[in-house]
Amino acid sequence: MSGVSDKRPIGVGLIGFGTIGTGVAKVLSQNADVIEQRLGAPLRLVRVADLDTESDRGFDLGDIRFDADSEGLVADPQVDIVVELIGGYDVARRLILRSIENGKHVVTANKALLALHGAEIFAKAAESGVDVAFEASVAGGIPILRSLREGLAANHIDALYGILNGTSNYVLSEMESTGEDFEVVLKRAQELGYAEADPTFDVEGVDAAHKLTLLAAMAFGAELTFKQVPTEGIVGLTPDDFEAAQEFGFRIKLLGIAKARREGGSERIEVRVHPTLVPIDSLLARVDGAMNAVAVIGDAVGETLFYGAGAGEMPTASAVVADLMEIAREIGRGGAGRVAPLSYMPEVLAPKPLVPLGELVGSFYLRFTALDCPGVLGHLAGELGEHGIGIRSVLQKGRGDSAASVPVIVFTHPAPESAVRAALERIDELADVTAPTRVLRIEEEL
């Protein structure tokens, strides 16, 4: 009698048995029945490698081979697909390339590696006729990469906006709701496990830039590395910023933004990561805590929104196993490379001109720190006016002490960023301005 059990099991080798690796093992074990029913063949974890072979992960691997021999794993003939979950650059890159050389398909969640060395890895995979899948590298359990690559493939993508880092989103949500300082909220995030002991990549926007690099490549067919993405983090935001934003109908979110500018038959793209004021009634403004969301605007489909857990053991493991199943289907059909990893065929991927930040035109939130004395607002307004920047609203909270510095908050009318930056160079040199100005961009059309 024929059936799914007659099909050859697909062997999986897992490198990295930390939080996400443990989740992958759990999903493969606990959901083996539904995986086989949907796939048409068993998907079996046959080998695990990790330098730490002693710690209790709370999951029994049974008779699955578990040791520190990652090189042996990538050469093991029982392994059809290698899952890389160790992170970092050098070791992960070497193991992935070695797996490809050995004819193994690869699944990875390593957005940092792909954002820097993706072109090399994808080219080697194409030469060897194997697949590299990486859904879990962006937004955890949200199937945003698969949606761009397949569900939205018929569209010219006009823009995408992403809340791509759960740690930063948690910190921003808590600062707004509690009125507490950044350092206090970040410490609590670390205690709750939302932030790493070293949260630099999260709060400086680097993690979001890694993810945006992959999203922009898939949306626009652009060869891009994360070093090309202008990036600003959330360090330096104060309770005053959240209070002022709320008063004028905005919330502050760390956004990854990518847009296409199509003019005269050519295309340039915007890519940037920075704290952004978004209208309080927009969909992205409602994304709180450690959740992620990505809004994608296509010329045919219009606006779509993808929302869910952007990190965590089981949501990320869900995305990893979905990639395993996609590759396993192709193995079952006797082929590979059903869909190009970056959505566009490799031969058409090319560097695309980036729009310089100075060319951007939009409204701005400016927080000046100035002495609380007569004439200060006139000085600020004068410099802005000299550079053609109109003031929409002003909020000043004085303390009645001419020796004290106070925040003076200005919302501008739309202006070129180059003009704003030129004005601020002059303003920050004024005698009654006592600290560098904090600048936040406003996206009003979300």
N, C-alpha and C positions, 0 to 999 in steps of 0.2 A: 504494500500500500504506500503510495507516494504522499508526501506532505512536506511541511517546512523542515521537519527533523531530518529529512533525507539530504538536505543541502549541507555542503561542507561548512563547518564552523569557521568564522573569521577570527583570527588570533590578534589580540591587542596586547602591546607592550607598553607599560606605563613608567615613565621616568619622572620621578618626583612624587613622593607619597606624603605630602603635607596635607593641608586642609582641603584644597581642591582635589588633589589626587585621591584622598580618602573618599570624597564625595563621588568621584567617578566610579570607584570600586563599588560603592554602595548602590549607585543607580544601575550599574551593569548587573549586579546581583539581585537587587530587590525588584527590578522591572524587567528581568530577563524574559518573562513570558510575553509581555506586550511588545518588547523590542523584537523578539523573534516573529511574532504575528505580523508586525508591520514590515519587517525586513525580509522575511522569508527564509532566514537562516540564523543560526545561533551566532551571537557576538560574544566571544569569550575572552576574558582577561587571563592571559597565560603566563605573564611574567611582569614583575615589578622591580624597579631599581631605585634605591635612595641611599645616600651616605649614612643616614641614621636608620639602622635596622633594629634598634632596641626599643624606641618609644612606643607606648601604647596608643594607637590611633582609635581605639574603640570599635575596630572592625577586624574580624578574623578572616585572613586570606585563605585559610584552609591549606590545601596542597599546592596553591599557586607559588611558583618559585619567587623568592624575595631575597635580594642581596644588593650589594653596592656596585655590581658590575654593569654599568650602563653601556659600555662598549660591547659586552657580550650580548646584551639585550638587542641592540640595533643590528647585530649580525645573526641573531637567532632565526632559523628558518621557520619556526612556529609562529613568528610575529609577522603579521601582514601590515599592521598599522602601528606606528610609534606615536605615543602621546607625550609631548614635552611639556612639563609643568614645573620646571625648576626656576624659570625666570632668568634675568640677567642677559649678558651679551655673549661673552667668549665661549664658555662651555656649551651653552644652549645652541649657539650657531654651529659649533663643531659637530655636536651630536645630530642636529637636524640635517646638516649636509652629509654626514656619514650615513645616516638613515636613507637619504635619497640615493646616494651612491650604491647602497645595497638593495635598491629597488623597493624600499618601503614607502608607503604613504605616510604622511605626517599630519597630526592634529596638534595645534599649539594654542595657548592662551597668552603668548608672549608679545603683547603689543609694542613694548619698547624695542624688542629685537626687530620686528617686522617694520616698524616705523623708521628704522635706521638701515637695516640690511634686507628688507623685503625684496627688492629688485633682484638681488643676487640669488636669494633662496627660490623665488618663483621661476627664475630662468633655469636654474639647475633642475628643478622639478619637471619643467617642460621638456628639457633635454632627455630626462630619464623616463618620461612617460608616467609619472606618478602625481598624486594630488597632494596639495598642502591646504588644509582647512583651518580656519582661525576664528570661528564665530564667537568664541568665549573671550576673545581679546578686547572686544568693545561692548560695554553695557551689559556684561554678565549674561543673565538669562533672557535678555530681550533679543529676538531674532532680527536685529536691524541689518546686519551685513547680508544675510540671506535675502531679506526683503529688497535691499538695494540691488543685489546681484540678479534676483529672479523676479519677484513680484512687481517691482517698479522698473524692470529692464526696458520697457517700451517708452519710457519718459526721458525727455531732457530734464535733468534735475536743475531747478532754478536756485534753490537755497536749502540749507539745512541748519538747524539750530539744536545744539545738544547740551543737556545737563549730564555730563559724562563722568563726574567724579562724586561718589556718594559721600566721602569724607567732607569735602568742601560744602556740599549741599546741606549736610547735617549741621555743620558749624554755622552757616549763614542762616538757616532756619532757626536755630537756637538763639543766635545773637538777636535776631529780630523779635522772637517771642519773649525772651527774658530780659533784654536790655543789658546783658552782661558783656564784658570785654572779650575780645578775641582769645586771649591767653586762657581765660577761665573756661570758656566753652571748649577750646581745643583740648585742654587737660581732661575734661569730662569725656570727650569723644575717645580719648586714648583709654581711659578707665573702662569705658563700655565696649571697647574693641572696634569702634568705628574708625579709629586712626592708628597708624603704626607708631612705634616708639620714635622713629624718625619720619615725620609726616611731610617732609620737604616737597617731594614729588607731587603730593596731593594739593597742599595749600599754595604752592607756587605755580600751579597750573600745568606742570610738566606732564603728569599722567593724562590730563585731558588733551594736551597737545599731541601725545602719542596716538590717542584714539582718533582725534580729528584728522590726523595724517592719513589713516586708513580710510576713514569715511570720505574724505575729499578725493582720494585716489579712485574709490569706487564710484563716487557720484559723477566725477568729471573726466575720468580716464587720464588723470594727471600723475606723472612721476613726481614724487614729492618726498622729502624727508622732514622729520619733525623740527629739525634745526632751522627750517625755513618759515616756521609758523611763529609769528609774533605772539608772545605769551606773557600775560600778567596774572599774578595770583591774588589771593584774598587777604594777604597779610597787610596790615595798616588800616583796614576798615574799622570804624568805631561805631558805638551805639548812635551817635549823632547822624551817621549816614543812613541808618535804617529808619530812624525817626523822621528824617526829612523826606526820604523816599516814600514812606507811607503817607505823609501829609499831602504829597502831590500825586498820589495814586499809582505808585510803583512799588515793586519788590526788587531786591538785589539777588541775582543769580550769577554763578560762574558759568558762562556759556562758551562752547566751542561753536564758531560760526563759519560757514563756508557758503559762498555765493558765486554764481557765474555772471560775468558781464559779457554779453554777446553784442558786439557792435561791428557793423560793416563786414560781416562774414568771419570775424576773428573772435576769439574768446580769451578773456583773462579771468582769473579767479581770485576771490578774497578768501583768505584763511586767517583766523585769529582766535585767540583764547583770552578772555578777560572778564572781570566782574562787569555786569551789565544791568541797567535798570530796565525792567520789563513791565508793561502795564499790569496792574493788579488783577484785571479780569481776564488775562490771557491764560491759555492752557498751561504753558510752562511755568507761570507764576504759581500755579497750584501744586507743583511738585515739591514736596517737603521731605524732611528727614534725609535718610541715606538712599532715597530712590533716585533712579535715572530716568530720563526721557529724551527722545529725539523727535523733533518735528522735521518732516521732509516735505518740500513743496516741488511737485512735478508739473510740467506743462499740461499733461493730459489728466492726471489723477487729482490735481489740486493739492490741498494740504492734508497730510496724514500725521498721526501722532503715535509713537511707540513708547510704552511706559512699563516699567517694572523694576525688579531688583537688579541693580547694576553690579552687585558683588555678592559674596557669601558662598559657602560650601556647595549647597545643593542647586541654587540657580545657575551658578557657573558650571557646575558638573552637568546640568541639563544641556547646556549649550555644547559642551565638549562631546557628550554622547550623541547628540544630534549630528555633529560633524562625523563622528565615527560611523553612524548609520548611513549618512549620505555617501561616504566613500565605500562602505561595505556593499551598497547597492550596485555601485559601478564595478566592484570586483566580481560580484555575482553575474553581471552582464558581460564580463570579460573585457572591460575597458576601463579607462580612467580619463580624467580631465573633461567631465561632462560640461562643466561650466568654468569659464576662466576665473581664477581666484579673485581678481580685482574687477570682475564683471565685464570689462573690455578685453578684447583679444590682445594678447601680449604685443603683437606687432604694431598696434595703434597707440599703445601707451606712450606718452611723450611728456617732457617737461612743458609746463604752460606758464605764461607770464603771470606773475602775481601783482595784484593791485597794491601799490605802496600805501601804507597807512595815511600818509599825508594827503592822498587823493580822496579819502573817505569824507563824505558830507553827512552830518547828522547833528542831533542835539546832544548837549553834554551837561553833566552834573559836575560842578566845580566846588570843592570845599577848600576855601581859603582859611588860613590861620593868621589872624591879624590882631593888632592892638585895638582895644576897645576905646577908641578916641574919635573925636569929630574929624570928618574928611576922609576917613579910610574908604568908605563905600564909594565915594566920588573918585578916588584914585583908581580903584579896581574897575569901576564902570568906564572911566576914561580910557584906560589901556585896552579894555575889550572893544570899546567903540572905535579906537584908532585902528584896530585890526578887522573892523567890519563885523563884529560879533554882537548880535542883539541879545538883550536880557529878557527872558520870559518871566522869571520869578526870582525873588530874593528872600532869604530867610536869615535873620541875624539875631542871635541871642546874646545880648550884652550882659555884663556883670556889674556895670557901674564903676569899674576900676580901670583907669586909663593905663595902668601898668600891666594889666592882665591881657592875655591872648584869648581870643574867642573864635569860634567857627563862624564864618560867613559863607553861606551856601547860595550858589547861583545856578539856576537852570537856564540854559541858553536856547535861543532859536537855532534852527539848523545852520551850520557853518562848516567850512572845510577844516579838517583836523590840522592841516598845516598852519592855518591862521590861528587856531586855538593854541597850538604849541608855541608859536612865535609870541603870542600875547603873554603866555605864562612865563616865558623866559624873562620878559620885562617885569612882570608882576612879582615874581619871586625875588627880584633884586630890590624891590621897594623897601624902604626903611621900616615901614609899619607892618610889613608881612614877615612873620616870624618863623615860618616853616614852609617846606615845599607844598605846593597845591596838590590835592588829591583829585584825580580826574577819573570819572566814570562815563562810559558811553551809554546812550539811551537807544534802545530798539523799540520804536513806538508802533510798528506795524505787525507785531506778533499777535 
